[in-house]
Amino acid sequence: MCRSIKTLRPPMTPEPHDEDIRAAALQYVRKVSGFRAPAAHNREVFDQAVEAVAEATRRLLDGLEVRGGGRAG
């Protein structure tokens, strides 16, 4: 699932930017929902899901510890 989402943790991506995190979140929500672009009546919940996944991703990356390198974020 979501084969096009790239690894964002160091050292694979030294400093993931907000754009990288949002792109991964968007790809995930698209895959799970089955919608590339949601209809107008689904737009709000779709966008909320993207933001929630992006925030969870930021927290994950900030909390990860990379062996020999301290915290990832």
C-alpha positions in Angstrom: 0.0 0.0 0.0 1.2 3.5 -0.8 4.3 2.5 -2.6 4.9 6.0 -3.8 5.3 7.4 -0.3 9.0 7.9 0.4 10.7 7.3 3.6 11.0 10.6 5.5 13.2 9.7 8.5 16.9 10.5 8.6 19.2 9.4 7.0 16.9 8.6 4.1 15.6 12.2 4.1 18.0 14.4 6.2 15.4 17.1 6.9 11.9 16.4 5.7 10.0 19.6 4.9 6.4 20.3 5.5 5.7 19.8 1.8 7.2 16.3 2.0 5.1 15.4 5.1 1.9 16.8 3.5 2.5 15.0 0.2 2.9 11.7 2.1 -0.3 12.4 4.1 -2.2 13.3 0.9 -1.1 10.1 -0.8 -2.1 8.0 2.2 -5.6 9.6 2.4 -6.1 9.2 -1.3 -5.2 5.5 -1.1 -7.4 4.8 2.0 -10.4 6.8 0.7 -10.1 5.7 -2.9 -10.5 9.3 -4.1 -7.8 11.2 -5.9 -9.9 14.3 -5.7 -13.0 14.2 -3.5 -16.3 15.5 -4.4 -17.3 18.9 -2.9 -19.4 17.2 -0.2 -16.4 15.2 0.9 -13.8 17.9 0.6 -13.8 19.1 4.2 -13.5 15.6 5.8 -10.8 14.7 3.2 -8.8 17.8 4.0 -9.2 17.3 7.8 -7.8 13.7 7.3 -4.8 15.0 5.4 -4.0 17.5 8.2 -4.5 14.8 10.9 -2.2 12.4 9.1 0.4 15.1 8.5 0.4 16.1 12.2 0.7 12.5 13.3 3.6 12.1 10.9 5.3 15.2 12.3 5.0 13.8 15.8 6.3 10.5 14.7 9.4 12.0 13.0 10.0 14.3 16.0 9.9 11.4 18.4 12.0 8.8 16.5 15.5 8.0 17.7 17.9 7.1 14.9 20.7 4.7 16.1 24.0 6.5 16.6 22.4 9.9 15.7 20.1 10.9 18.5 16.6 12.1 17.7 15.5 12.1 14.1 13.8 15.5 14.2 
